[in-house]
Amino acid sequence: DTAVSQTPKYLVTQMGNDKSIKCEQNLGHDTMYWYKQDSKKFLKIMFSYNNKELIINETVPNRFSPKSPDKAHLNLHINSLELGDSAVYFCASSHGSRSGNTIYFGEGSWLTVV
Amino acid sequence: TQLLEQSPQFLSIQEGENLTVYCNSSSVFSSLQWYRQEPGEGPVLLVTVVTGGEVKKLKRLTFQFGDARKDSSLHITAAQPGDTGLYLCAGGSQGNLIFGKGTKLSVKP
């Protein structure tokens, strides 16, 4: 069973479109994250939710809006997609929000904006 | 801004060789983690170190956290093709986790 699963794995879309990436974790964790990995493999946190509450919101365009319907889900909606949004987006989860906790990553969603 | 610099950026070696990769910062971290990421997959945690000077071993991998908790190293003994991947260090501070840009390791048979 996949611990952190995200869909879709691959997404190719045109500039200006709106798209969503879904994420679910079955580990019983209370903290979930969205990370972005660019073409140079640099992994950077975008958002962090603890018990459905936003606790980290890094400097990302407000076209990116996370939504957490419950502790096991954290979806990422992106409006008006731009070329620079092309990247791999990783969902992740952990037990607690302390920085030394183990973070479990999903397999990533490859977004290509054309 | 806290930054983690990893070196080397790329490393290609033959099976059986030893190697060390480094993770350095000018900032102090409360903890430091090493992850390995294989193509098409998400990063997987290898180890967490929290005490300055701490050394942890995971089979052929040896991790060290600097005394001042600003740097870390990963040493692999007798590398194998299965060690191939992107090695990422990540420093923890104030509830946030900051990643380095990684070392891409290729071990040729």
Backbone of each chain as ProteinMPNN parsed JSONL, in Angstrom:
{"seq_chain_A": "DTAVSQTPKYLVTQMGNDKSIKCEQNLGHDTMYWYKQDSKKFLKIMFSYNNKELIINETVPNRFSPKSPDKAHLNLHINSLELGDSAVYFCASSHGSRSGNTIYFGEGSWLTVV", "coords_chain_A": {"N_chain_A": [[0.845, -1.196, 0.0], [0.559, 2.187, -0.88], [2.034, 4.815, 0.914], [2.018, 7.657, 0.835], [0.186, 9.067, -1.558], [-0.182, 10.546, -4.723], [-1.952, 12.248, -7.28], [-2.463, 13.654, -10.544], [0.295, 11.611, -11.847], [1.653, 12.488, -14.042], [1.301, 15.47, -15.861], [0.384, 17.44, -18.483], [-0.158, 20.567, -19.689], [-1.744, 23.551, -21.004], [-0.607, 26.955, -21.004], [-2.212, 29.253, -18.848], [-4.293, 27.639, -18.109], [-6.232, 26.052, -15.439], [-5.369, 23.835, -12.873], [-5.431, 20.879, -10.788], [-3.75, 19.05, -8.221], [-3.934, 16.08, -6.474], [-3.603, 14.747, -3.168], [-3.077, 12.128, -0.876], [-2.645, 10.614, 2.301], [-2.034, 7.622, 4.091], [-0.967, 7.159, 6.54], [-1.718, 8.073, 8.964], [-0.733, 10.485, 9.778], [-0.426, 13.875, 11.056], [0.466, 16.096, 9.824], [0.971, 17.671, 6.73], [2.526, 18.356, 3.561], [3.456, 20.437, 0.755], [5.907, 20.312, -1.672], [8.138, 21.795, -4.058], [10.072, 20.781, -6.779], [12.57, 21.876, -8.809], [13.965, 22.062, -12.184], [16.637, 21.784, -11.724], [16.771, 20.141, -9.629], [16.349, 21.279, -7.176], [14.811, 21.284, -4.124], [12.062, 22.68, -2.628], [10.11, 23.921, 0.03], [6.62, 24.578, -0.134], [4.065, 24.751, 1.108], [2.734, 23.967, 4.366], [0.69, 21.99, 6.355], [-0.867, 21.474, 9.456], [-2.91, 19.372, 11.184], [-5.035, 20.179, 9.505], [-4.671, 22.904, 9.475], [-3.066, 25.753, 8.141], [0.371, 26.115, 8.446], [2.851, 26.738, 7.429], [3.647, 28.918, 4.904], [5.251, 29.514, 2.304], [6.919, 31.917, 0.185], [5.066, 31.932, -2.355], [3.371, 32.332, -5.498], [0.028, 33.675, -5.351], [-1.558, 32.264, -6.99], [-1.349, 29.678, -6.431], [-3.083, 27.493, -4.459], [-3.552, 25.731, -1.604], [-5.592, 23.067, -0.314], [-7.093, 21.535, 2.383], [-9.133, 19.125, 3.088], [-9.398, 17.237, 5.079], [-7.379, 15.598, 7.627], [-5.982, 13.666, 6.25], [-5.733, 14.396, 3.642], [-4.369, 16.635, 1.254], [-4.723, 18.892, -1.079], [-3.587, 20.51, -4.085], [-4.209, 23.379, -5.8], [-3.835, 25.079, -8.822], [-3.994, 28.112, -10.379], [-4.316, 29.783, -13.554], [-1.978, 28.833, -15.054], [1.563, 29.104, -15.596], [4.533, 29.119, -17.699], [6.78, 28.882, -16.068], [5.887, 27.397, -13.978], [6.31, 24.806, -14.46], [7.477, 21.841, -13.186], [8.425, 19.369, -10.709], [6.103, 18.337, -8.4], [5.922, 17.57, -5.066], [4.075, 15.847, -2.699], [3.94, 15.419, 0.819], [4.181, 13.913, 4.1], [4.149, 13.962, 7.723], [4.588, 12.904, 11.144], [3.585, 15.119, 13.374], [4.985, 18.458, 13.418], [7.601, 19.136, 13.83], [10.932, 19.969, 12.894], [12.79, 17.887, 12.864], [11.467, 15.562, 12.428], [10.583, 12.549, 10.646], [9.983, 12.815, 7.254], [7.702, 11.733, 4.911], [7.626, 11.182, 1.54], [5.582, 11.526, -1.391], [5.41, 10.083, -4.717], [5.66, 12.089, -6.52], [4.462, 14.618, -8.809], [4.621, 15.257, -12.11], [4.622, 18.206, -13.634], [4.054, 19.831, -16.636], [4.042, 22.759, -18.353], [2.886, 24.117, -21.282]], "CA_chain_A": [[0.0, 0.0, 0.0], [1.324, 3.413, -0.964], [1.806, 5.607, 2.112], [1.625, 8.984, 0.364], [-0.123, 8.915, -2.981], [-0.61, 11.79, -5.349], [-2.408, 12.101, -8.661], [-1.86, 12.667, -11.443], [1.75, 11.537, -11.821], [2.115, 13.331, -15.148], [0.287, 16.428, -16.287], [0.834, 18.387, -19.479], [-1.281, 21.482, -19.869], [-1.39, 24.813, -21.656], [-0.552, 28.189, -20.204], [-3.498, 29.871, -18.568], [-5.254, 26.684, -17.552], [-6.264, 25.791, -13.998], [-5.235, 22.397, -12.645], [-5.301, 20.449, -9.395], [-3.037, 17.82, -7.891], [-4.505, 15.561, -5.238], [-2.689, 13.98, -2.324], [-3.673, 11.421, 0.254], [-1.708, 9.781, 3.052], [-2.71, 6.633, 4.941], [-0.049, 6.897, 7.648], [-2.249, 8.631, 10.197], [0.023, 11.69, 10.142], [-1.237, 15.087, 11.236], [1.097, 17.209, 9.097], [1.178, 17.403, 5.31], [3.324, 19.385, 2.905], [3.713, 20.456, -0.68], [7.235, 20.769, -2.065], [8.369, 21.945, -5.497], [11.448, 20.478, -7.197], [12.754, 22.455, -10.139], [14.736, 21.257, -13.146], [17.97, 21.568, -11.167], [16.571, 19.233, -8.503], [16.261, 21.996, -5.919], [13.544, 20.965, -3.466], [11.719, 23.795, -1.762], [8.776, 23.796, 0.602], [5.639, 25.581, -0.529], [3.054, 24.854, 2.16], [2.679, 22.931, 5.38], [-0.55, 21.986, 7.119], [-0.911, 20.629, 10.641], [-4.318, 19.224, 11.571], [-5.827, 20.954, 8.553], [-4.396, 24.335, 9.569], [-1.868, 26.196, 7.443], [1.396, 26.577, 9.367], [3.941, 27.309, 6.643], [3.235, 29.38, 3.584], [6.403, 30.202, 1.765], [6.601, 32.913, -0.819], [4.649, 31.381, -3.641], [2.286, 33.158, -6.052], [-1.279, 33.319, -4.821], [-2.226, 31.364, -7.94], [-1.27, 28.353, -5.81], [-3.931, 27.461, -3.273], [-3.719, 24.4, -1.034], [-6.858, 22.84, 0.392], [-7.011, 20.327, 3.206], [-10.479, 18.785, 3.567], [-9.23, 16.505, 6.336], [-5.945, 15.42, 7.945], [-5.365, 12.707, 5.342], [-5.714, 14.93, 2.28], [-3.926, 18.01, 0.996], [-4.74, 19.089, -2.52], [-2.957, 21.745, -4.555], [-4.869, 23.926, -6.976], [-3.024, 26.117, -9.447], [-4.737, 28.905, -11.369], [-3.587, 30.549, -14.579], [-0.639, 28.234, -15.111], [2.611, 29.768, -16.361], [5.628, 28.228, -18.1], [7.687, 28.699, -14.939], [5.318, 26.475, -12.997], [6.738, 23.45, -14.816], [8.344, 21.308, -12.128], [7.851, 18.197, -10.049], [5.488, 18.728, -7.133], [5.883, 16.444, -4.137], [3.308, 15.885, -1.472], [4.641, 14.692, 1.873], [3.515, 13.978, 5.399], [4.954, 13.579, 8.88], [3.885, 12.908, 12.431], [4.046, 16.336, 14.012], [5.555, 19.448, 12.505], [8.97, 19.48, 14.21], [11.799, 19.829, 11.729], [13.578, 16.657, 12.893], [10.617, 14.401, 12.193], [10.724, 11.915, 9.339], [9.001, 13.232, 6.256], [7.464, 10.711, 3.897], [7.265, 11.835, 0.292], [4.93, 10.802, -2.468], [6.271, 9.834, -5.867], [5.787, 13.294, -7.319], [3.598, 14.894, -9.957], [5.422, 15.992, -13.104], [3.784, 19.185, -14.317], [4.676, 20.525, -17.762], [3.166, 23.792, -18.904], [3.355, 24.42, -22.648]], "C_chain_A": [[0.882, 1.249, 0.0], [0.997, 4.289, 0.228], [1.316, 7.006, 1.766], [1.401, 8.869, -1.138], [-0.647, 10.232, -3.539], [-0.966, 11.535, -6.795], [-2.722, 13.469, -9.254], [-0.337, 12.625, -11.297], [2.34, 12.414, -12.928], [0.965, 14.222, -15.599], [0.916, 17.407, -17.263], [-0.357, 19.273, -19.799], [-0.808, 22.795, -20.475], [-1.37, 25.965, -20.658], [-1.957, 28.743, -20.026], [-4.535, 28.95, -17.985], [-5.176, 26.627, -16.034], [-6.21, 24.282, -13.799], [-5.108, 22.11, -11.149], [-4.495, 19.168, -9.303], [-3.569, 17.36, -6.535], [-3.479, 14.739, -4.478], [-3.425, 13.377, -1.156], [-2.592, 10.634, 0.968], [-2.492, 8.871, 3.997], [-1.853, 6.244, 6.139], [-0.574, 7.394, 8.983], [-1.506, 9.871, 10.669], [-0.885, 12.906, 10.253], [-0.672, 16.282, 10.472], [1.349, 16.793, 7.653], [1.817, 18.615, 4.656], [3.161, 19.316, 1.38], [5.095, 21.052, -0.901], [7.275, 20.891, -3.584], [9.829, 21.649, -5.788], [11.636, 20.951, -8.625], [13.661, 21.572, -10.997], [16.152, 20.978, -12.654], [17.908, 20.743, -9.893], [16.515, 19.941, -7.156], [14.863, 21.821, -5.337], [13.216, 22.047, -2.448], [10.289, 23.661, -1.254], [7.881, 24.93, 0.102], [4.662, 25.833, 0.626], [3.202, 23.709, 3.145], [1.379, 23.092, 6.16], [-0.406, 21.04, 8.293], [-2.35, 20.579, 11.128], [-5.233, 20.164, 10.78], [-5.599, 22.455, 8.638], [-3.08, 24.682, 8.895], [-0.85, 26.701, 8.456], [2.621, 27.134, 8.65], [3.377, 27.686, 5.285], [4.376, 30.203, 3.039], [5.973, 31.151, 0.656], [6.32, 32.242, -2.153], [3.537, 32.267, -4.174], [0.932, 32.714, -5.505], [-2.135, 32.57, -5.832], [-2.223, 29.935, -7.4], [-2.108, 28.369, -4.54], [-4.076, 26.02, -2.79], [-5.082, 24.3, -0.344], [-6.764, 21.512, 1.12], [-8.394, 19.999, 3.757], [-10.461, 17.992, 4.866], [-7.736, 16.213, 6.504], [-5.241, 14.517, 6.952], [-5.216, 13.228, 3.918], [-5.201, 16.36, 2.249], [-3.797, 18.161, -0.503], [-4.124, 20.434, -2.87], [-3.64, 22.189, -5.833], [-4.025, 25.076, -7.517], [-3.854, 26.813, -10.52], [-3.778, 29.533, -12.376], [-2.145, 30.084, -14.706], [0.299, 28.988, -16.04], [3.72, 28.761, -16.687], [6.539, 27.892, -16.919], [7.145, 27.783, -13.851], [5.715, 25.028, -13.298], [7.767, 22.959, -13.808], [7.744, 19.981, -11.667], [7.331, 18.644, -8.686], [5.345, 17.485, -6.26], [4.977, 16.767, -2.959], [4.061, 15.061, -0.433], [3.846, 14.785, 3.17], [4.486, 13.578, 6.494], [4.063, 13.557, 10.11], [4.401, 14.095, 13.211], [4.756, 17.233, 13.019], [6.972, 19.862, 12.898], [9.904, 19.17, 13.062], [12.624, 18.559, 11.75], [12.767, 15.409, 12.633], [10.844, 13.84, 10.795], [9.606, 12.376, 8.42], [8.918, 12.155, 5.189], [6.929, 11.395, 2.643], [6.463, 10.914, -0.612], [5.886, 10.669, -3.643], [6.401, 11.038, -6.791], [4.774, 13.388, -8.443], [4.377, 15.792, -10.911], [4.495, 16.915, -13.879], [4.583, 19.871, -15.425], [3.664, 21.497, -18.33], [3.725, 24.207, -20.265], [2.623, 25.639, -23.227]], "O_chain_A": [[1.829, 1.353, 0.779], [-0.176, 4.499, 0.538], [0.33, 7.486, 2.324], [2.335, 8.601, -1.893], [-1.445, 10.927, -2.91], [-0.35, 10.7, -7.457], [-3.196, 14.355, -8.543], [0.25, 13.517, -10.685], [3.405, 13.008, -12.757], [-0.182, 13.787, -15.702], [1.861, 18.118, -16.921], [-1.434, 18.784, -20.14], [0.383, 23.107, -20.458], [-2.03, 25.934, -19.619], [-2.779, 28.702, -20.942], [-5.538, 29.399, -17.431], [-4.208, 27.079, -15.422], [-6.919, 23.536, -14.474], [-4.731, 22.976, -10.36], [-4.549, 18.314, -10.188], [-3.645, 18.135, -5.582], [-2.598, 14.117, -5.071], [-4.273, 14.012, -0.528], [-1.718, 10.051, 0.327], [-3.472, 9.285, 4.616], [-1.987, 5.149, 6.686], [0.049, 7.168, 10.021], [-1.631, 10.268, 11.827], [-1.953, 12.97, 9.644], [-1.268, 17.36, 10.475], [1.869, 15.71, 7.385], [1.675, 19.745, 5.125], [2.786, 18.289, 0.813], [5.42, 22.13, -0.401], [6.555, 20.197, -4.301], [10.722, 22.19, -5.136], [10.952, 20.491, -9.54], [14.067, 20.484, -10.587], [16.797, 20.038, -13.119], [18.893, 20.658, -9.158], [16.62, 19.299, -6.111], [13.865, 22.164, -5.97], [13.989, 22.302, -1.525], [9.375, 23.33, -2.01], [8.316, 26.07, -0.061], [4.463, 26.969, 1.057], [3.716, 22.639, 2.819], [1.019, 24.195, 6.571], [0.115, 19.934, 8.148], [-2.942, 21.61, 11.448], [-6.089, 20.846, 11.343], [-6.27, 23.214, 7.939], [-2.088, 23.974, 9.065], [-1.148, 27.603, 9.238], [3.356, 27.934, 9.23], [2.723, 26.889, 4.613], [4.47, 31.409, 3.268], [4.811, 31.175, 0.249], [7.22, 32.019, -2.963], [2.825, 32.896, -3.391], [0.716, 31.534, -5.232], [-3.3, 32.274, -5.567], [-2.994, 29.089, -7.852], [-1.862, 29.176, -3.644], [-4.655, 25.185, -3.485], [-5.639, 25.288, 0.135], [-6.396, 20.493, 0.535], [-8.788, 20.54, 4.79], [-11.398, 18.067, 5.66], [-6.93, 16.54, 5.633], [-4.019, 14.589, 6.819], [-4.625, 12.553, 3.075], [-5.548, 17.184, 3.096], [-2.877, 17.624, -1.12], [-4.135, 21.37, -2.07], [-3.65, 21.465, -6.828], [-3.561, 25.932, -6.763], [-4.35, 26.177, -11.449], [-2.606, 29.775, -12.089], [-1.211, 30.856, -14.49], [-0.094, 29.449, -17.112], [3.838, 27.71, -16.056], [7.008, 26.762, -16.786], [7.861, 27.433, -12.913], [5.482, 24.134, -12.484], [8.803, 23.592, -13.606], [6.708, 19.537, -12.162], [8.061, 19.265, -7.913], [4.736, 16.491, -6.654], [5.098, 17.81, -2.317], [4.748, 14.102, -0.785], [2.957, 15.625, 3.315], [5.508, 12.943, 6.238], [2.959, 14.101, 10.124], [5.544, 14.082, 13.668], [5.086, 16.811, 11.911], [7.496, 20.837, 12.36], [9.688, 18.204, 12.33], [13.134, 18.175, 10.697], [13.314, 14.307, 12.616], [11.245, 14.559, 9.88], [8.429, 12.329, 8.777], [9.93, 11.723, 4.637], [5.916, 12.094, 2.681], [6.635, 9.695, -0.603], [7.038, 11.095, -3.566], [7.175, 11.003, -7.747], [4.293, 12.379, -8.96], [4.742, 16.919, -10.578], [3.682, 16.461, -14.684], [5.655, 20.422, -15.178], [2.568, 21.11, -18.736], [4.887, 24.597, -20.38], [2.887, 26.036, -24.361]]}, "seq_chain_B": "TQLLEQSPQFLSIQEGENLTVYCNSSSVFSSLQWYRQEPGEGPVLLVTVVTGGEVKKLKRLTFQFGDARKDSSLHITAAQPGDTGLYLCAGGSQGNLIFGKGTKLSVKP", "coords_chain_B": {"N_chain_B": [[18.912, 34.491, 5.191], [18.719, 31.021, 5.367], [20.982, 28.684, 4.068], [21.913, 25.647, 2.5], [24.76, 24.2, 1.341], [25.766, 21.825, -0.938], [28.319, 19.504, -1.775], [30.361, 17.278, -3.757], [28.601, 18.53, -6.672], [28.089, 16.724, -8.67], [29.008, 13.296, -8.972], [30.841, 10.678, -10.184], [31.69, 7.399, -9.999], [33.563, 4.279, -9.764], [32.354, 1.004, -9.072], [32.967, -0.213, -5.821], [34.673, 1.77, -4.954], [35.406, 4.309, -2.476], [33.64, 7.129, -1.092], [32.953, 10.564, -0.256], [30.501, 12.902, 0.554], [29.478, 16.289, 1.015], [27.835, 18.639, 3.18], [27.188, 21.87, 3.813], [26.827, 24.823, 5.814], [26.348, 28.224, 6.865], [24.746, 28.591, 8.916], [23.271, 27.514, 12.018], [21.757, 24.423, 12.684], [18.986, 22.732, 14.147], [18.616, 20.085, 13.676], [19.691, 17.605, 11.302], [19.097, 16.079, 8.235], [19.524, 13.33, 5.991], [18.608, 12.443, 2.755], [17.802, 10.086, 0.158], [17.181, 10.16, -3.261], [15.738, 8.508, -5.896], [15.54, 8.207, -9.497], [12.412, 9.311, -10.713], [11.132, 8.959, -8.344], [10.103, 9.899, -4.976], [12.014, 11.65, -2.41], [13.7, 9.643, 0.052], [14.054, 9.135, 3.454], [17.226, 8.722, 4.968], [18.745, 9.118, 7.321], [18.639, 10.842, 10.495], [20.309, 13.339, 12.231], [21.026, 14.851, 15.33], [22.65, 15.793, 17.353], [25.543, 17.733, 17.976], [28.571, 16.656, 16.547], [27.764, 14.07, 16.351], [27.795, 10.719, 15.147], [26.521, 8.492, 12.848], [25.845, 5.206, 11.699], [24.877, 3.384, 8.854], [24.809, 0.508, 7.631], [26.926, 0.477, 4.968], [27.112, 3.168, 4.959], [28.148, 6.158, 6.455], [27.34, 8.733, 8.573], [27.95, 12.049, 9.597], [27.56, 14.653, 11.916], [28.466, 17.979, 12.204], [30.444, 19.47, 14.84], [29.574, 22.026, 15.507], [27.082, 22.006, 14.548], [26.598, 22.923, 11.971], [27.282, 21.695, 9.68], [27.574, 18.693, 7.708], [28.521, 15.342, 6.838], [28.551, 12.651, 4.496], [29.663, 9.476, 4.179], [30.457, 6.887, 2.008], [31.284, 3.569, 1.888], [32.955, 1.302, -0.202], [31.307, 1.554, -2.636], [28.289, 0.693, -4.354], [26.448, -0.154, -7.372], [23.747, 0.109, -6.713], [23.726, 2.228, -4.997], [23.477, 4.457, -6.45], [22.049, 7.613, -7.08], [20.29, 10.637, -6.085], [21.534, 12.52, -3.538], [20.345, 14.194, -0.838], [20.73, 16.73, 1.537], [19.115, 18.015, 4.433], [18.25, 20.642, 6.493], [16.974, 21.322, 9.712], [15.066, 23.861, 11.192], [13.343, 25.869, 13.405], [10.867, 24.609, 12.894], [10.822, 24.388, 10.165], [12.038, 22.844, 7.155], [14.939, 22.861, 5.358], [16.273, 22.28, 2.222], [19.325, 21.152, 0.675], [20.908, 21.424, -2.587], [21.643, 19.013, -3.494], [23.635, 16.063, -4.209], [24.487, 14.372, -7.035], [24.938, 11.092, -7.479], [26.658, 8.613, -9.261], [27.254, 5.286, -9.658], [29.256, 3.141, -11.253], [29.203, -0.148, -12.626]], "CA_chain_B": [[18.34, 33.279, 4.605], [19.539, 29.854, 5.621], [21.287, 27.917, 2.874], [22.732, 24.451, 2.638], [25.545, 23.969, 0.14], [26.225, 20.445, -1.029], [29.402, 19.284, -2.727], [30.272, 17.886, -5.077], [27.265, 18.526, -7.261], [28.012, 15.461, -9.396], [30.092, 12.384, -8.644], [30.74, 9.427, -10.919], [32.779, 6.547, -9.528], [33.462, 2.861, -10.076], [31.943, 0.122, -7.977], [34.043, -0.576, -4.902], [35.376, 2.96, -4.453], [34.83, 5.034, -1.344], [33.351, 8.518, -1.429], [32.37, 11.418, 0.784], [29.804, 14.106, 0.085], [29.45, 17.272, 2.086], [26.692, 19.535, 3.31], [27.722, 22.948, 4.637], [26.011, 26.023, 5.985], [26.83, 29.204, 7.841], [23.716, 28.644, 9.959], [23.15, 26.376, 12.926], [20.5, 23.7, 12.548], [18.626, 21.889, 15.288], [18.771, 18.707, 13.223], [20.039, 17.517, 9.897], [18.673, 14.805, 7.674], [19.983, 12.946, 4.655], [17.637, 11.701, 1.961], [18.22, 9.629, -1.163], [16.094, 10.212, -4.224], [16.012, 7.796, -7.143], [14.762, 8.786, -10.609], [10.999, 8.999, -10.752], [10.621, 8.696, -7.0], [10.3, 10.947, -4.006], [13.149, 11.415, -1.496], [13.479, 8.715, 1.155], [14.959, 9.47, 4.557], [18.266, 7.763, 5.352], [19.148, 9.295, 8.711], [18.505, 12.152, 11.134], [21.291, 13.59, 13.294], [20.547, 15.996, 16.111], [23.643, 16.23, 18.329], [26.82, 18.118, 17.398], [29.584, 15.611, 16.637], [27.136, 12.747, 16.263], [28.119, 9.849, 14.021], [25.588, 7.369, 12.707], [26.202, 4.295, 10.614], [23.787, 2.629, 8.248], [25.529, -0.438, 6.771], [28.161, 1.038, 4.417], [27.0, 4.621, 4.978], [28.479, 6.789, 7.729], [26.89, 10.119, 8.595], [28.512, 12.802, 10.715], [27.05, 16.007, 12.118], [29.561, 18.783, 12.705], [30.366, 19.859, 16.253], [28.823, 23.273, 15.628], [25.77, 21.745, 13.925], [26.451, 23.724, 10.763], [27.678, 20.938, 8.509], [27.445, 17.254, 7.822], [29.122, 14.589, 5.744], [28.08, 11.289, 4.25], [30.732, 8.673, 3.608], [30.016, 5.566, 1.552], [32.394, 2.63, 1.724], [32.749, 0.245, -1.212], [30.049, 1.916, -3.288], [27.675, -0.279, -5.258], [25.529, 0.49, -8.324], [22.491, 0.406, -6.03], [23.851, 3.493, -4.26], [23.232, 5.536, -7.403], [20.882, 8.432, -6.78], [20.503, 12.025, -5.67], [21.609, 12.585, -2.085], [19.927, 15.506, -0.385], [20.735, 17.003, 2.966], [18.047, 18.929, 4.808], [18.451, 21.157, 7.837], [15.756, 21.719, 10.401], [15.15, 25.061, 12.025], [12.067, 26.539, 13.665], [9.754, 23.907, 12.28], [10.94, 24.331, 8.718], [13.093, 21.967, 6.665], [15.552, 23.486, 4.188], [17.039, 21.286, 1.482], [20.402, 21.505, -0.212], [20.606, 21.142, -3.981], [21.885, 17.6, -3.742], [24.782, 15.491, -4.923], [24.038, 13.291, -7.9], [25.961, 10.053, -7.464], [26.525, 7.522, -10.22], [28.224, 4.232, -9.39], [29.295, 2.276, -12.432], [29.661, -1.52, -12.316]], "C_chain_B": [[19.275, 32.106, 4.856], [19.735, 29.076, 4.331], [22.129, 26.719, 3.247], [23.437, 24.218, 1.316], [26.047, 22.541, 0.142], [27.326, 20.337, -2.077], [29.878, 17.843, -2.648], [28.842, 17.835, -5.602], [27.024, 17.212, -8.001], [29.213, 14.606, -9.009], [29.856, 11.075, -9.379], [31.937, 8.56, -10.55], [32.541, 5.107, -9.957], [33.004, 2.092, -8.824], [33.149, -0.247, -7.124], [34.81, 0.607, -4.335], [34.645, 3.528, -3.235], [34.572, 6.478, -1.76], [32.802, 9.251, -0.214], [31.696, 12.609, 0.121], [29.55, 14.996, 1.292], [28.222, 18.162, 2.005], [27.111, 20.627, 4.288], [26.789, 24.143, 4.686], [26.704, 26.975, 6.948], [25.863, 29.308, 9.018], [23.745, 27.385, 10.807], [21.777, 25.741, 12.742], [20.249, 22.834, 13.777], [18.735, 20.407, 14.935], [19.137, 18.724, 11.758], [19.677, 16.126, 9.406], [19.332, 14.6, 6.314], [18.901, 12.094, 4.002], [18.321, 11.196, 0.691], [17.003, 9.612, -2.068], [16.532, 9.494, -5.491], [15.126, 8.368, -8.235], [13.305, 8.342, -10.574], [10.373, 8.734, -9.396], [10.766, 9.936, -6.122], [11.493, 10.643, -3.113], [12.744, 10.466, -0.367], [14.516, 8.999, 2.233], [15.953, 8.342, 4.83], [18.576, 7.871, 6.84], [18.807, 10.696, 9.18], [19.567, 12.251, 12.216], [20.892, 14.872, 14.007], [21.603, 16.561, 17.059], [24.942, 16.586, 17.63], [27.86, 17.041, 17.606], [29.049, 14.205, 16.49], [27.564, 12.019, 15.003], [27.112, 8.707, 14.009], [26.006, 6.523, 11.519], [24.979, 3.521, 10.156], [24.438, 1.721, 7.213], [26.814, 0.211, 6.262], [28.147, 2.571, 4.421], [27.3, 5.141, 6.381], [28.142, 8.268, 7.633], [27.512, 10.807, 9.808], [27.906, 14.195, 10.733], [28.177, 16.809, 12.737], [29.349, 19.22, 14.148], [29.494, 21.09, 16.449], [27.432, 23.178, 15.016], [25.515, 22.662, 12.73], [26.752, 22.912, 9.503], [27.555, 19.45, 8.786], [28.143, 16.593, 6.638], [28.503, 13.201, 5.687], [29.203, 10.545, 3.555], [30.172, 7.315, 3.235], [31.251, 4.719, 1.297], [32.015, 1.577, 0.681], [31.418, 0.432, -1.937], [29.594, 0.823, -4.259], [26.732, 0.434, -6.219], [24.181, 0.863, -7.7], [22.529, 1.682, -5.2], [23.589, 4.695, -5.164], [21.955, 6.287, -7.047], [21.278, 9.848, -6.432], [20.458, 12.055, -4.151], [21.369, 14.018, -1.641], [20.126, 15.624, 1.12], [19.662, 18.052, 3.246], [18.239, 19.337, 6.258], [17.161, 21.648, 8.44], [15.982, 22.921, 11.28], [13.776, 25.681, 12.152], [10.916, 25.916, 12.901], [9.81, 23.812, 10.776], [12.094, 23.425, 8.334], [13.621, 22.557, 5.372], [16.449, 22.463, 3.52], [18.217, 21.918, 0.75], [20.038, 21.102, -1.634], [20.99, 19.729, -4.383], [23.207, 17.289, -4.407], [24.259, 14.317, -5.735], [25.161, 12.283, -8.039], [25.634, 8.984, -8.489], [27.637, 6.512, -9.941], [28.166, 3.236, -10.534], [29.831, 0.892, -12.061], [31.028, -1.81, -12.933]], "O_chain_B": [[20.475, 32.187, 4.591], [18.783, 28.835, 3.589], [22.941, 26.761, 4.172], [22.788, 24.055, 0.282], [26.676, 22.095, 1.101], [27.278, 20.985, -3.122], [29.809, 17.235, -1.58], [27.983, 17.166, -5.027], [25.925, 16.657, -7.974], [30.299, 15.125, -8.75], [28.813, 10.44, -9.223], [33.08, 8.958, -10.772], [31.467, 4.757, -10.446], [33.25, 2.502, -7.689], [34.221, -0.554, -7.646], [35.523, 0.464, -3.342], [33.464, 3.271, -3.002], [35.214, 6.987, -2.679], [32.266, 8.65, 0.717], [32.264, 13.242, -0.769], [29.425, 14.529, 2.424], [27.657, 18.402, 0.938], [27.363, 20.347, 5.46], [26.064, 24.434, 3.735], [27.546, 26.565, 7.746], [26.123, 30.017, 9.989], [24.189, 26.327, 10.361], [20.764, 26.435, 12.657], [21.176, 22.279, 14.365], [18.928, 19.571, 15.819], [18.927, 19.714, 11.058], [19.924, 15.127, 10.082], [19.649, 15.549, 5.597], [18.359, 11.165, 4.601], [19.286, 11.79, 0.21], [15.937, 9.12, -1.697], [17.559, 9.823, -6.085], [14.081, 8.95, -7.946], [13.004, 7.157, -10.426], [9.214, 8.329, -9.31], [11.457, 10.891, -6.476], [11.943, 9.499, -3.058], [11.607, 10.482, 0.103], [15.71, 9.092, 1.951], [15.581, 7.172, 4.914], [18.661, 6.862, 7.541], [18.698, 11.623, 8.378], [19.709, 11.339, 13.031], [20.475, 15.847, 13.382], [21.467, 17.694, 17.523], [25.408, 15.83, 16.777], [28.024, 16.552, 18.724], [29.819, 13.244, 16.506], [27.682, 12.614, 13.932], [26.883, 8.046, 15.023], [26.451, 7.027, 10.489], [24.163, 3.068, 10.96], [24.602, 2.108, 6.056], [27.715, 0.473, 7.06], [29.087, 3.196, 3.93], [26.773, 4.63, 7.37], [28.6, 8.966, 6.728], [27.592, 10.234, 10.894], [27.759, 14.835, 9.692], [28.789, 16.36, 13.707], [28.216, 19.326, 14.617], [28.763, 21.191, 17.434], [26.696, 24.164, 14.975], [24.395, 23.116, 12.499], [26.51, 23.377, 8.389], [27.447, 19.012, 9.931], [28.328, 17.2, 5.584], [28.01, 12.665, 6.68], [29.643, 10.934, 2.473], [29.497, 6.667, 4.035], [32.154, 5.126, 0.566], [30.908, 1.041, 0.686], [30.526, -0.413, -1.863], [30.401, 0.137, -4.887], [26.259, 1.528, -5.91], [23.55, 1.832, -8.121], [21.49, 2.165, -4.75], [23.49, 5.825, -4.684], [20.922, 5.686, -6.753], [22.453, 10.211, -6.479], [19.46, 11.662, -3.546], [22.099, 14.933, -2.021], [19.741, 14.736, 1.881], [19.348, 18.876, 2.386], [18.373, 18.491, 7.141], [16.355, 22.304, 7.78], [16.963, 22.995, 12.02], [13.119, 25.983, 11.155], [10.087, 26.621, 12.327], [8.928, 23.21, 10.165], [13.033, 23.257, 9.112], [12.876, 22.738, 4.408], [17.29, 21.848, 4.174], [18.139, 23.049, 0.271], [18.984, 20.509, -1.865], [20.693, 19.297, -5.497], [23.811, 18.13, -5.072], [23.663, 13.387, -5.192], [26.201, 12.568, -8.634], [24.503, 8.509, -8.581], [28.819, 6.851, -9.986], [27.151, 2.573, -10.751], [30.781, 0.769, -11.288], [31.557, -2.91, -12.772]]}, "name": "protein", "num_of_chains": 2, "seq": "DTAVSQTPKYLVTQMGNDKSIKCEQNLGHDTMYWYKQDSKKFLKIMFSYNNKELIINETVPNRFSPKSPDKAHLNLHINSLELGDSAVYFCASSHGSRSGNTIYFGEGSWLTVVTQLLEQSPQFLSIQEGENLTVYCNSSSVFSSLQWYRQEPGEGPVLLVTVVTGGEVKKLKRLTFQFGDARKDSSLHITAAQPGDTGLYLCAGGSQGNLIFGKGTKLSVKP"}
